[in-house]
């Protein structure tokens, strides 16, 4: 055996090192996924809290505003029951629109861990290229 053969690592040690590095890479990717998902959950929780706070204020304000609108419609000659139904129907439509807008901010595409997915795809290509 020559000195150059002694200095070269064996195939088994190279394979072991490759597996070790792959294992570390996978562990790092899993940690990255956890961090990114945690960030996305935090964003979702903040959005939900904001929606709830806004809803509470909106309910209080709407009570007073709707009482005024009903009184105005009654002043124009509508029966109290008709004025109540008209105002209630209009508010129901506005509430439906508000719900749709809020749900869009919680869509799957906005909560998807896109950076992690992109990084994992790059790592997959790197591993494929190393073969």
Secondary structure as UniProt FT lines:
FT   HELIX           3..7
FT   HELIX           11..75
FT   TURN            76..77
FT   HELIX           80..104
FT   TURN            105..106
FT   HELIX           108..111
FT   HELIX           114..130
//
